[in-house]
Amino acid sequence: MRIIMYIGKYEDYALAKLIVNRLSSDGVEVYAVRDSEVKNIGIPKWDVSRSVDAAMVLGGDGTVLRFIHEIGDSVDIPILHIGTGRVNYLSDASAREVSQVLDNIVKGNYRIEERLTLKAVSADFECTALNEVLVKGVDPGHLVTVTVVEDGGEELMRARMDGVIIATPTGSTAYALAAGGPVVDNRLSVKLIVPLAPFSRALVPIVHPFEIPVKVMTSEVTHVLCDGIVAQRGAEVRILPGDKKIRFIRTRQYRMYDKLLRRLFTP
C-alpha cells in the first residue's frame, strides 16, 4: 500500500512522524507531496508518475481544499482527512482517533464517499470547486449587476449585489451558509445559487438541479474564485457539473448533522 502525506501546519509534523512510523511498521510506503514534508518528516518525495492508494491530509478543511487544488489532475486519489483544524467538517477522524483509523486503513476496513464538484469555465480559464464558485465584484465598495441564466435561456436572477455564490451540497455549509443560504444534505444532487449582499432583500437563494449548467454574467469584470483559492477575472462564466468527484475515505459512519451542529456552535 502506498500513501502520500500533506501537512497543513507546522504543529502537525509531530503527529505526522508518529503516523509514518506506525504505517511503515505495517509495511505501508509513505511519501511526501511537497518538499516541506520531505524536510520535516524525513520521507521521500512522491513521484507523480507512480500510483498511490490514498492521500492522508492533516489539518483543517482549508488544508483539504488547498491539497485538492495543488494536486490538480490527481484529484481522484481517495483522501483521508485527519482533522486538526477548528471545524474539520470534512474529516474522517480527529488527531486523538488516529490509532484506530490507521488500524482500519491497514486492514482495508473503510469505504469511499464521493462528493460532487462544480466547474467554472470562461473564455480563457477554468477551475473546479468542491465547495463553491464565487463571482464577486473587484471593488468591495461597489455593487455589480449580476444575471444568472440557466441552459435553455430562462433567467433565474438579475439584481445589483456584491456577487453570487454557486455552491455544491458540500459547500452549502461553508461560505453559502454564512451568506444566508440553506444547508443541503450532501446526499442530494443539487446546487445553491446564493446572492451575496443583494440591494433588494426580496432576492432569495435558489436550490437548482445540479446537472443543469448556468451562466453568470456581470455588468463589469469580476473576480471568479473556486473554493476561495483559484482566482481569475471575467465578466461571464459558465458553471456546470465537475468532470470528477472528490473521494473521501471513511473508516466510520459520516454524521453530517452532528458535524453541522458542532460547526454552528464553534466560535
Secondary structure, DSSP 8 states (H G I E B T S, - for coil): -EEEEEESSGGGHHHHHHHHHHHHHTT-EEEESSHHHHHHH---B--TTS--SEEEEEE-HHHHHHHHHHHGGGTTS-EEEEE-SS--TT-SEEGGGHHHHHHHHHHT--EEEEE--EEEE-SS-EEEESSEEEEEESSTTS-EEEEEEETTS-EEEEEEESEEEEE-TGGGGTHHHHTT-----TTS-EEEEEEES-SSTT---EEEETTS-EEEEEEEEEEEEETTTEEEEEEEEEEEE-SS-EEEEESS---HHHHHHHHHT--
